[in-house]
């Protein structure tokens, strides 16, 4: 599975957001009919609704999904890294994210300047999480620290896409 890690290294997802890991679970994400693949470009106007995220694994296992933007507010000065866009916990394996419990509601990407990376990170839970403390702010969220606090370990799957501000006259 090394080929599925390479774009994460090139895109600096590994390093900026997560540590090196070996993907062990399949995960697919779609905005409408647009399939999210590592490094693909997606217009923010296509991301207003939550993505459909399907995960592999067994139904007796639970997963946590985190979505962040490590380039906020600007890729050249990411002083708000990581901006938290979404957290869903207790997702049964072999289903989709809608079966989990949303802890932080989805915030669509709205990159103000430059090309931003939006990263979906999936973790395997050791047990049901139940009550999870809501992060105090979306700005300066740290995926690694969140995973450590909940004893989630390394990710089991990750995918990311790029987005940039659309010209006002070209939004569709």
C-alpha positions in Angstrom: 0.0 0.0 0.0 3.0 2.3 -0.2 1.6 3.9 -3.3 -1.3 5.2 -1.3 1.1 7.0 1.1 3.3 8.6 -1.5 0.8 11.5 -2.4 0.3 12.1 1.3 4.1 12.6 1.6 4.3 14.8 -1.5 1.3 16.8 -0.4 2.9 17.3 3.1 -0.2 15.7 4.7 2.2 13.4 6.4 4.3 15.8 8.4 1.9 18.8 8.6 -1.1 16.9 10.0 -0.3 13.2 10.7 2.7 11.0 11.2 3.7 8.3 8.8 1.3 5.4 8.8 0.2 2.4 6.7 -3.3 2.7 5.4 -5.3 -0.4 6.5 -8.9 0.5 5.8 -10.5 1.6 2.5 -12.2 5.0 2.5 -13.9 6.8 -0.3 -15.2 10.3 -0.3 -17.5 12.1 -2.8 -18.9 15.6 -3.2 -21.9 14.8 -5.3 -20.5 12.7 -8.2 -16.9 14.1 -7.7 -14.7 11.5 -6.2 -12.1 12.8 -3.8 -8.6 11.5 -4.7 -5.3 12.6 -3.1 -4.4 16.1 -4.5 -7.4 16.5 -6.7 -8.9 20.0 -7.1 -12.5 20.6 -6.0 -14.3 23.9 -6.3 -15.6 25.2 -2.9 -19.0 25.7 -4.5 -19.2 21.8 -4.8 -18.5 21.3 -1.1 -21.4 23.1 0.5 -23.0 19.8 1.6 -21.2 17.1 3.7 -19.2 14.7 1.6 -20.5 11.1 1.3 -17.7 9.1 3.0 -17.8 5.3 2.9 -15.4 3.3 5.0 -14.4 -0.4 4.9 -13.7 -2.5 8.0 -15.9 -4.7 10.1 -19.3 -3.7 11.5 -18.1 -4.6 15.0 -15.4 -1.9 14.8 -15.9 1.9 15.3 -14.1 4.7 13.6 -13.5 8.5 14.0 -13.3 10.9 11.1 -11.6 14.3 11.3 -11.5 16.9 8.6 -9.0 19.8 8.8 -7.4 22.6 6.7 -3.7 22.9 7.6 -3.3 26.0 5.4 -5.6 28.4 7.2 -5.8 31.3 6.7 -3.1 31.2 4.0 -0.7 28.5 2.8 2.2 30.9 3.1 1.3 31.9 6.7 -0.8 29.1 8.2 -1.2 30.8 11.6 -4.6 29.1 12.3 -3.3 25.6 11.3 -5.2 23.3 11.6 -8.7 24.7 11.0 -11.2 22.1 12.1 -14.0 21.4 9.6 -15.7 18.3 10.9 -15.5 15.5 13.5 -17.7 12.3 13.4 -17.2 9.5 16.0 -18.5 6.0 16.6 -18.9 5.3 12.8 -19.5 1.5 12.3 -17.1 -0.1 9.9 -18.4 -1.1 6.5 -20.9 1.8 6.4 -20.7 5.5 5.8 -20.1 8.5 8.0 -23.8 9.4 8.3 -24.1 6.3 10.7 -21.7 8.0 13.2 -22.2 10.7 15.8 -21.3 14.2 14.6 -19.3 16.0 17.3 -18.4 19.1 15.3 -20.8 20.0 12.5 -19.5 20.2 9.0 -18.1 23.5 7.8 -17.7 23.7 4.1 -14.3 24.8 2.7 -14.0 28.6 2.0 -10.3 29.2 1.3 -9.7 33.0 1.5 -6.4 33.0 -0.4 -4.1 30.5 -2.1 -4.6 26.8 -2.6 -5.7 25.0 0.6 -5.5 21.3 1.4 -8.6 19.7 3.0 -7.7 16.5 4.8 -10.0 13.7 5.9 -8.4 11.5 8.4 -9.9 8.2 9.6 -8.9 6.5 12.9 -9.9 3.1 14.4 -11.4 3.4 17.9 -10.5 1.0 20.6 -14.1 1.2 22.0 -17.2 3.5 21.7 -16.3 7.0 22.6 -19.6 8.1 24.1 -19.2 11.7 25.3 -16.4 13.5 23.5 -15.4 17.0 24.6 -16.2 19.6 22.0 -13.0 21.4 20.9 -12.9 24.9 22.3 -12.2 26.5 18.8 -11.9 25.4 15.2 -8.7 27.4 14.8 -5.4 25.8 15.8 -6.9 22.3 16.2 -4.2 19.6 16.4 -5.3 16.3 14.9 -2.3 14.4 16.5 -3.3 15.8 20.0 -7.0 15.0 19.5 -6.0 11.4 18.5 -3.7 11.1 21.5 -6.4 12.4 23.9 -8.8 9.7 22.7 -6.2 7.0 22.4 -6.9 6.6 18.7 -3.3 5.8 17.6 -2.2 6.4 14.0 -4.7 6.9 11.2 -6.0 3.9 9.2 -6.9 6.0 6.1 -6.5 9.5 4.8 -7.5 11.4 1.7 -7.1 15.0 0.8 -8.1 17.5 -1.9 -7.1 21.0 -2.8 -9.4 24.0 -3.2 -9.0 27.7 -3.8 -11.3 30.7 -3.8 -13.4 30.9 -6.9 -13.8 34.1 -8.9 -17.2 35.6 -8.0 -18.3 35.6 -11.6 -17.4 31.9 -12.1 -19.2 30.2 -9.2 -21.6 27.5 -10.2 
